[in-house]
Amino acid sequence: MIHEIDTALDQLIRNDALEGSGADVVFDAPTKEWAGRRNAPTVNLYLYDIREDMNRRHSGVFSQRDESGVVTARVEPIRYFRLTYLATAWTQRPQDEHLLLSAMLSAFLRHKILPAEFLSGSVAAAEAPVLIEVARPHESRQISEVWTALGGELKPSLEVVVTAPMSTAPVPVTAPPASGGAVVRMFGEPGQEDEASKRPEPAALPEGAAAEDDGQTAR
C-alpha cells in the first residue's frame, strides 16, 4: 500500500505542481550527506511516520459466499493508516525553493482526495477515498525534531498527511468433511458392533436341503 501511495503522490506533483519545471521527485531521507550530493532541482517527500487512524477503525468481519450461498472466507473491515511526509524543495536559490513549495501547497489544497486515476493496486481495489491534509499543526512531534534526527539543517517544508485504506487478505473457512453415508450398528455388547459387521453372511444351502431339514423337523 505504501509504495502505491508514493506512486500516486509522484504523479500528482508532476502533473499538477511542477508544470514542466524540470524538478525531480524523490522519496529520500534529506540527510546532510544526501543534500551534499544533490545537484539538480528536486522535490523530496520523506515518509517519516506511519500510524493507524483509530477513529476510522471498525470491528467485526464480513462473510464471502460462493454461488450456492456457502460461506467460503471471512474478511475484516478496511483499516486506514496515516502516512506523514516531509515535503521539501531543493534548488540553488531560496526563491526557487519557495516557488516549488507554493506550487505543491496549491496542488494539495486543490486535491483533498487523491484522484482515482493516480491510484493503483490494492489501494484502487479498496474503492475508498484517499484523503490528503497539508500544513496542519502537528500534534505529537515538532518538525525541528525530525530535522535533528536526520542530522540536517532546518529547512522550509510542508507536512503532508495521506490517509489511505488497507485491506487484509480473506481468511478461508474450512468446510466440514463430507459424510460417508449412514452407519449401521448391530446390537450387542459394546465394542462388538464392528466385529459383528465383519462376520461373513451364511452360505446359501443347496436347493432341497432346506426342505429335507424341514421334513426331519416335522417328524
Rosetta blueprint (number, residue, H / E / L):
1 M L
2 I H
3 H H
4 E H
5 I H
6 D H
7 T H
8 A H
9 L H
10 D H
11 Q H
12 L H
13 I H
14 R H
15 N H
16 D H
17 A H
18 L H
19 E L
20 G L
21 S L
22 G L
23 A L
24 D E
25 V E
26 V E
27 F L
28 D L
29 A L
30 P L
31 T L
32 K H
33 E H
34 W H
35 A H
36 G H
37 R H
38 R L
39 N L
40 A L
41 P L
42 T E
43 V E
44 N E
45 L E
46 Y E
47 L E
48 Y E
49 D E
50 I E
51 R E
52 E E
53 D L
54 M H
55 N H
56 R H
57 R L
58 H L
59 S L
60 G L
61 V L
62 F E
63 S E
64 Q E
65 R E
66 D L
67 E L
68 S L
69 G L
70 V L
71 V E
72 T E
73 A E
74 R E
75 V E
76 E L
77 P L
78 I L
79 R E
80 Y E
81 F E
82 R E
83 L E
84 T E
85 Y E
86 L E
87 A E
88 T E
89 A E
90 W E
91 T L
92 Q L
93 R L
94 P H
95 Q H
96 D H
97 E H
98 H H
99 L H
100 L H
101 L H
102 S H
103 A H
104 M H
105 L H
106 S H
107 A H
108 F H
109 L H
110 R H
111 H L
112 K L
113 I E
114 L L
115 P L
116 A H
117 E H
118 F H
119 L L
120 S L
121 G H
122 S H
123 V H
124 A H
125 A H
126 A H
127 E L
128 A L
129 P L
130 V L
131 L E
132 I E
133 E E
134 V E
135 A L
136 R L
137 P L
138 H L
139 E L
140 S L
141 R L
142 Q L
143 I H
144 S H
145 E H
146 V H
147 W H
148 T H
149 A H
150 L H
151 G L
152 G L
153 E L
154 L L
155 K L
156 P L
157 S L
158 L E
159 E E
160 V E
161 V E
162 V E
163 T E
164 A E
165 P E
166 M E
167 S L
168 T L
169 A L
170 P L
171 V E
172 P E
173 V L
174 T L
175 A L
176 P L
177 P L
178 A L
179 S L
180 G L
181 G L
182 A L
183 V L
184 V L
185 R L
186 M L
187 F L
188 G L
189 E L
190 P L
191 G L
192 Q L
193 E H
194 D H
195 E H
196 A H
197 S H
198 K H
199 R L
200 P L
201 E L
202 P L
203 A L
204 A L
205 L L
206 P L
207 E L
208 G L
209 A H
210 A H
211 A H
212 E H
213 D H
214 D H
215 G H
216 Q H
217 T H
218 A H
219 R L
